[in-house]
């Protein structure tokens, strides 16, 4: 298996590894999505859940995004939840989404997997 991106960004959900960049690319291909970030949030059953942070071009329902992702991604890669972000996603000077800024509030009080 070849994984692009940083290994510590990988999401391990139910023993499967998910590269956030692959899910972000699918979400950004949706015409209603201006930008997207994907990160891990704690899940009592799966360890980590794939969570999407979406900046909308136009209003889009979670159901529409779910259906779009189901057509393009393996089941374990599909985000379990979609958070609409009203402001531009936080990015580094190189233009990469700062996933820690998005996911850290979810991990308060939880142990995070160490890569």
BASE-950141 format. One record per residue (C-alpha): residue number from 1; residue in three letters; x, y, z. Coordinates in steps of 0.25 Angstrom, whole numbers. Layout:
{atom NUM,'Ala',{X,Y,Z}}
...
***
This chain:
{atom 1,'Unk',{0,0,0}}
{atom 2,'Unk',{5,14,-3}}
{atom 3,'Unk',{0,25,5}}
{atom 4,'Unk',{3,40,2}}
{atom 5,'Unk',{4,50,13}}
{atom 6,'Unk',{9,50,27}}
{atom 7,'Unk',{7,37,34}}
{atom 8,'Unk',{2,44,47}}
{atom 9,'Unk',{-10,49,39}}
{atom 10,'Unk',{-15,35,36}}
{atom 11,'Unk',{-28,32,42}}
{atom 12,'Unk',{-30,18,47}}
{atom 13,'Unk',{-44,14,48}}
{atom 14,'Unk',{-48,0,52}}
{atom 15,'Unk',{-34,-4,48}}
{atom 16,'Unk',{-34,2,34}}
{atom 17,'Unk',{-25,13,30}}
{atom 18,'Unk',{-31,25,23}}
{atom 19,'Unk',{-23,36,17}}
{atom 20,'Unk',{-30,49,19}}
{atom 21,'Unk',{-25,55,6}}
{atom 22,'Unk',{-32,45,-2}}
{atom 23,'Unk',{-46,48,5}}
{atom 24,'Unk',{-43,63,4}}
{atom 25,'Unk',{-41,62,-11}}
{atom 26,'Unk',{-55,55,-13}}
{atom 27,'Unk',{-62,65,-5}}
{atom 28,'Unk',{-55,77,-12}}
{atom 29,'Unk',{-60,70,-25}}
{atom 30,'Unk',{-75,73,-21}}
{atom 31,'Unk',{-80,85,-27}}
{atom 32,'Unk',{-86,91,-14}}
{atom 33,'Unk',{-73,89,-7}}
{atom 34,'Unk',{-63,101,-7}}
{atom 35,'Unk',{-53,94,2}}
{atom 36,'Unk',{-52,82,11}}
{atom 37,'Unk',{-43,77,22}}
{atom 38,'Unk',{-43,63,28}}
{atom 39,'Unk',{-39,58,42}}
{atom 40,'Unk',{-41,48,52}}
{atom 41,'Unk',{-50,49,64}}
{atom 42,'Unk',{-52,40,75}}
{atom 43,'Unk',{-62,28,73}}
{atom 44,'Unk',{-65,18,84}}
{atom 45,'Unk',{-67,7,75}}
{atom 46,'Unk',{-57,9,64}}
{atom 47,'Unk',{-46,17,71}}
{atom 48,'Unk',{-46,28,62}}
{atom 49,'Unk',{-57,33,52}}
{atom 50,'Unk',{-54,40,39}}
{atom 51,'Unk',{-60,54,41}}
{atom 52,'Unk',{-61,65,29}}
{atom 53,'Unk',{-61,80,31}}
{atom 54,'Unk',{-67,86,19}}
{atom 55,'Unk',{-68,101,14}}
{atom 56,'Unk',{-80,102,5}}
{atom 57,'Unk',{-82,109,-8}}
{atom 58,'Unk',{-96,107,-6}}
{atom 59,'Unk',{-105,99,4}}
{atom 60,'Unk',{-103,84,3}}
{atom 61,'Unk',{-109,74,13}}
{atom 62,'Unk',{-101,63,20}}
{atom 63,'Unk',{-109,53,12}}
{atom 64,'Unk',{-105,59,-1}}
{atom 65,'Unk',{-90,58,3}}
{atom 66,'Unk',{-92,44,8}}
{atom 67,'Unk',{-98,40,-5}}
{atom 68,'Unk',{-87,46,-13}}
{atom 69,'Unk',{-76,40,-4}}
{atom 70,'Unk',{-83,26,-5}}
{atom 71,'Unk',{-81,26,-20}}
{atom 72,'Unk',{-66,30,-20}}
{atom 73,'Unk',{-60,24,-7}}
{atom 74,'Unk',{-59,11,0}}
{atom 75,'Unk',{-69,10,12}}
{atom 76,'Unk',{-59,11,23}}
{atom 77,'Unk',{-54,24,16}}
{atom 78,'Unk',{-67,31,16}}
{atom 79,'Unk',{-68,42,27}}
{atom 80,'Unk',{-77,39,39}}
{atom 81,'Unk',{-81,53,41}}
{atom 82,'Unk',{-80,66,33}}
{atom 83,'Unk',{-78,79,40}}
{atom 84,'Unk',{-81,92,32}}
{atom 85,'Unk',{-70,102,35}}
{atom 86,'Unk',{-75,117,33}}
{atom 87,'Unk',{-61,123,31}}
{atom 88,'Unk',{-49,118,22}}
{atom 89,'Unk',{-42,106,28}}
{atom 90,'Unk',{-29,109,36}}
{atom 91,'Unk',{-17,107,27}}
{atom 92,'Unk',{-2,107,28}}
{atom 93,'Unk',{7,117,21}}
{atom 94,'Unk',{8,106,10}}
{atom 95,'Unk',{-7,105,8}}
{atom 96,'Unk',{-9,92,16}}
{atom 97,'Unk',{-22,90,24}}
{atom 98,'Unk',{-18,91,39}}
{atom 99,'Unk',{-25,78,43}}
{atom 100,'Unk',{-21,80,58}}
{atom 101,'Unk',{-29,93,59}}
{atom 102,'Unk',{-41,86,54}}
{atom 103,'Unk',{-40,73,62}}
{atom 104,'Unk',{-34,77,75}}
{atom 105,'Unk',{-47,81,81}}
{atom 106,'Unk',{-53,67,79}}
{atom 107,'Unk',{-41,61,86}}
{atom 108,'Unk',{-42,68,99}}
{atom 109,'Unk',{-43,58,110}}
{atom 110,'Unk',{-40,46,100}}
{atom 111,'Unk',{-27,39,98}}
{atom 112,'Unk',{-22,40,84}}
{atom 113,'Unk',{-15,29,77}}
{atom 114,'Unk',{0,32,75}}
{atom 115,'Unk',{6,29,62}}
***
